Amino acid sequence: MTRRLIINWQQEDTRHIVPVAELLLTGVDSEARYEFGYIEGVHRARELGFQPFAAFPEIERRYISRDLFPFFRNRVMPVTRPDYLEYVTALGLTPDNNQLDVERVANV
């Protein structure tokens, strides 16, 4: 199983949106791994002023981890928050969706 999240960047002045990276989740449970890498759109975004994310400074590199990168984890509401169910429902998700589904709609 592979899940893919596309990360978009928005140019501040023109509000132009450019896909710049992807986050992949492959495998399940103990075999799961996350992979982050920039995609072709990053070159156009750089022309518009995009700077690589501090957590992922090398544009040509693929970053791999068994755990969700802190860059993403810090943008996802913890399931322990009292308003988590309300938050997930407002996003059109259900509590049984996996973490990457919630990340899909988190602000990056």
N, C-alpha and C positions, 0 to 999 in steps of 0.2 A: 504494500500500500504506500503510495506517495501522495502527499498533500502539498499544494503550492500556494503561497501567498505572494502577491505582487505588491511591492512597496512603491508608491508614487511620491513624487516631490512636486510642490507647487511653487512656481516662481513668484516672488513677492509682489512685484510691480504689475506684471501682466496677468497674474493668476493662472498662467499656463501650467497645465499638469502634465508631467512626464513620468512614465514608469522607469525607475532607476535600478531596482534590485528585486531579488526574489528570496524567499525563505522557504526551504523545503523541509518537510517532515517525512522521513522514510522509516519503514518498519513499525513495529508496535511493541509496547511494554519494554522489556529489558533490551530489546534489539533496536529500539527507536533511536534516531539520531537527527539532529538539525543541521542544515547546511545553508549558509548565507552566501550570496554572491551578487555582484552587480551584473546587470544585463545591458544589452546594446544601447538602450535609451539613455544610459548614464552619460554617454559622450555628448549627446544633444543637450542634456541638462547642464553639463559642465560649461558648454558654450553660453548658457543662460545664467550662469553664476553658481551652480550647485557645487558644494564642497562635500567630499566623502564624509560619512558619519564618523565621528571620533572613535567609536567602537570598532569600526571597520575601515581603517584608513587606506588600505591597498585595494585599488579598483580591480586589478587583475587576479587577486587572490580569492580562493574559495575557503570560507571559514566553516569548520566542522566541530560539532559538540554533541555530547550525549544529553546535555541539559539545554533547555531553552536559554538563549543568550540573554544576559541581563538587560540589554538594550530593548528587548521585546518584553521580557518578564516584568519590567518596571512600568510598563504601559497597560498591563492587564489587571483589572480589579481582582483582588483576592476573594476566593469563594467564602471566606470567613466574614466578610463584611455584611452587616445586617441588611443592606439594600442591594445585595448581589442579585437576588432573584428578580427584583424590579428592573435592575440594569440590564440583565440578560434578556428579559422579556421585551424591554423597549428596543433592543437591537434585533428583535425578531428571531431570537435563538431560544433554545430550551436548556434547562440546567444540565441535561445529560450530554450536551454537545461537548466535544473535547476542547482542550485549551487552545489549539490552533484556530478553531472556529471563532472563539472570542477574540483572539488576536487579529483575525481577519478584519474586524471592524474597529480595532483599537487605533488610536491616533499614533502615528509614527512621525 
